[in-house]
Amino acid sequence: MSQLEIQILHQDYLLTCPDGHESQLMEAVERVDQQFQQMRDSSKLRSRERVGVLLAVNLAYENLELRHQLQALQQQLATLQGTMPSNDLEIDAQRLTSLELQAAHDLTVADQLLQRLNQVLDSETASTTSANLDETANPESQNVASAPRADLETVSANLDNDMHMDLVQPASKSL
């Protein structure tokens, strides 16, 4: 415990306080001394005792007001914390993880669809080139060139109907 010699309204006092709290005590003493002098100067009271009693009542009232404000703020904080329980954060994290997994899956499916579409387009180009060569030799072979086009339309229709379908990669054709 520390002992401090202080002065309030030109009267000396010896106060004790816990170690490390000296600056807080000095701040409180300065405040009391200032308010004591203001009250004595602004009122007709000259007795230290009466001024001291009024000052104590004023400080107690101010203390109660601050406590009420603190309680109101604590209730507001509790209300705000009640609207966002910590398990909501966990649920949000789980949703985010689920969405990330779904996005990765959708990206894989889209990649598979693009590969399949490229294969169909490549086979259509090869068939069209082959059909054009055949057409010059035999004009009745136009129906052969339109067959890969029907496969492309079927794939496009399937894409429109179900974006979550898994496509099996076809075996590569040797030319």
C-alpha positions as CSV (number, residue, x, y, z in Angstrom):
1,M,0.0,0.0,0.0
2,S,1.2,3.5,-0.9
3,Q,0.6,6.6,1.2
4,L,0.0,9.9,-0.5
5,E,-0.1,13.3,1.1
6,I,-2.7,15.4,-0.7
7,Q,-4.5,18.7,-0.2
8,I,-8.3,19.4,-0.6
9,L,-9.5,22.9,-0.2
10,H,-6.2,24.0,1.4
11,Q,-6.4,21.2,4.0
12,D,-3.8,18.4,4.2
13,Y,-4.8,14.7,4.2
14,L,-2.8,11.5,4.2
15,L,-4.4,8.8,2.0
16,T,-3.5,5.2,1.3
17,C,-4.1,3.3,-1.9
18,P,-3.0,0.0,-3.5
19,D,0.3,0.0,-5.2
20,G,0.0,1.1,-8.9
21,H,-3.2,3.1,-8.3
22,E,-1.5,6.3,-7.2
23,S,-2.2,8.2,-10.5
24,Q,-5.9,7.3,-10.3
25,L,-6.2,8.5,-6.7
26,M,-4.4,11.8,-7.6
27,E,-6.9,12.3,-10.5
28,A,-9.8,11.7,-8.1
29,V,-8.3,14.1,-5.5
30,E,-7.9,16.8,-8.2
31,R,-11.5,16.4,-9.3
32,V,-12.8,16.6,-5.7
33,D,-10.7,19.6,-4.9
34,Q,-11.9,21.5,-8.1
35,Q,-15.6,20.7,-7.5
36,F,-15.2,21.5,-3.8
37,Q,-13.9,25.0,-4.7
38,Q,-16.5,25.5,-7.4
39,M,-19.3,24.6,-5.0
40,R,-18.0,26.9,-2.2
41,D,-17.5,29.8,-4.6
42,S,-20.9,29.4,-6.2
43,S,-23.0,28.9,-3.1
44,K,-23.5,30.9,0.0
45,L,-22.2,28.1,2.2
46,R,-18.9,28.6,3.9
47,S,-18.8,25.6,6.2
48,R,-16.5,22.9,4.9
49,E,-18.8,20.3,6.4
50,R,-21.9,21.5,4.5
51,V,-20.0,22.0,1.2
52,G,-18.5,18.5,1.7
53,V,-21.9,17.0,2.2
54,L,-23.3,18.7,-0.9
55,L,-20.3,17.6,-2.9
56,A,-20.7,14.0,-1.7
57,V,-24.3,14.0,-2.8
58,N,-23.4,15.5,-6.2
59,L,-20.7,13.0,-6.8
60,A,-22.9,10.1,-5.6
61,Y,-25.7,11.3,-8.0
62,E,-23.2,11.5,-10.9
63,N,-21.9,8.0,-10.0
64,L,-25.5,6.6,-10.1
65,E,-26.1,8.3,-13.5
66,L,-23.0,6.7,-14.9
67,R,-23.9,3.3,-13.5
68,H,-27.4,3.5,-15.1
69,Q,-25.8,4.5,-18.4
70,L,-23.4,1.5,-18.1
71,Q,-26.3,-0.9,-17.4
72,A,-28.2,0.5,-20.4
73,L,-25.2,-0.1,-22.6
74,Q,-24.6,-3.6,-21.2
75,Q,-28.3,-4.4,-22.0
76,Q,-27.9,-3.1,-25.5
77,L,-24.8,-5.1,-26.0
78,A,-26.5,-8.2,-24.7
79,T,-29.4,-7.6,-27.1
80,L,-27.0,-7.2,-30.0
81,Q,-25.1,-10.3,-29.1
82,G,-28.4,-12.2,-28.7
83,T,-29.4,-11.3,-32.3
84,M,-26.2,-12.9,-33.7
85,P,-25.5,-16.1,-31.8
86,S,-22.0,-17.5,-32.3
87,N,-23.5,-20.7,-33.9
88,D,-24.8,-18.5,-36.8
89,L,-21.2,-17.8,-37.6
90,E,-20.5,-21.6,-37.7
91,I,-23.6,-22.1,-39.9
92,D,-22.3,-19.3,-42.3
93,A,-18.9,-21.0,-42.4
94,Q,-20.5,-24.4,-43.3
95,R,-22.7,-22.7,-46.0
96,L,-19.6,-21.1,-47.5
97,T,-17.7,-24.4,-47.5
98,S,-20.7,-26.1,-49.2
99,L,-20.9,-23.3,-51.8
100,E,-17.2,-23.6,-52.5
101,L,-17.6,-27.4,-53.0
102,Q,-20.6,-26.9,-55.3
103,A,-18.7,-24.3,-57.3
104,A,-15.7,-26.7,-57.7
105,H,-18.1,-29.4,-58.8
106,D,-19.9,-27.1,-61.2
107,L,-16.5,-26.0,-62.6
108,T,-15.6,-29.7,-63.2
109,V,-18.9,-30.4,-64.9
110,A,-18.5,-27.3,-67.1
111,D,-15.0,-28.4,-68.1
112,Q,-16.3,-31.8,-69.0
113,L,-19.1,-30.3,-71.0
114,L,-16.7,-28.0,-72.9
115,Q,-14.5,-31.0,-73.7
116,R,-17.4,-33.0,-75.0
117,L,-18.6,-30.0,-77.0
118,N,-15.2,-29.6,-78.5
119,Q,-15.1,-33.3,-79.4
120,V,-18.5,-33.0,-81.1
121,L,-17.5,-29.9,-83.0
122,D,-14.2,-31.5,-84.0
123,S,-16.1,-34.6,-85.2
124,E,-18.6,-32.3,-87.0
125,T,-15.8,-30.5,-88.8
126,A,-14.2,-33.8,-89.8
127,S,-17.5,-35.1,-91.0
128,T,-18.3,-31.9,-92.9
129,T,-14.9,-32.0,-94.6
130,S,-15.4,-35.7,-95.4
131,A,-19.0,-35.1,-96.6
132,N,-17.8,-32.2,-98.8
133,L,-15.3,-34.5,-100.4
134,D,-18.0,-37.2,-100.8
135,E,-20.5,-34.7,-102.0
136,T,-18.4,-33.8,-104.9
137,A,-18.2,-37.5,-105.7
138,N,-21.8,-38.4,-104.6
139,P,-24.4,-35.6,-104.0
140,E,-26.8,-38.0,-102.2
141,S,-24.5,-38.2,-99.1
142,Q,-25.7,-34.9,-97.6
143,N,-27.6,-36.8,-94.9
144,V,-24.3,-38.2,-93.5
145,A,-23.0,-34.6,-92.9
146,S,-26.1,-33.7,-90.9
147,A,-25.8,-36.6,-88.5
148,P,-23.1,-35.0,-86.2
149,R,-25.2,-31.8,-86.1
150,A,-28.0,-33.8,-84.5
151,D,-25.6,-35.0,-81.8
152,L,-24.6,-31.4,-81.1
153,E,-28.2,-30.3,-80.8
154,T,-28.9,-33.3,-78.4
155,V,-25.9,-32.2,-76.2
156,S,-27.1,-28.6,-76.3
157,A,-30.6,-29.7,-75.3
158,N,-29.2,-31.7,-72.4
159,L,-27.1,-28.7,-71.3
160,D,-30.2,-26.6,-71.2
161,N,-32.2,-29.2,-69.2
162,D,-29.7,-30.2,-66.6
163,M,-26.5,-28.3,-65.7
164,H,-25.6,-30.8,-63.0
165,M,-25.3,-33.9,-65.1
166,D,-22.1,-35.8,-65.0
167,L,-20.7,-36.8,-68.4
168,V,-18.6,-39.8,-68.9
169,Q,-15.6,-39.0,-70.9
170,P,-15.9,-40.9,-74.2
171,A,-13.0,-43.2,-75.3
172,S,-10.7,-41.4,-77.6
173,K,-11.1,-42.4,-81.2
174,S,-8.1,-43.3,-83.3
175,L,-8.0,-41.8,-86.7
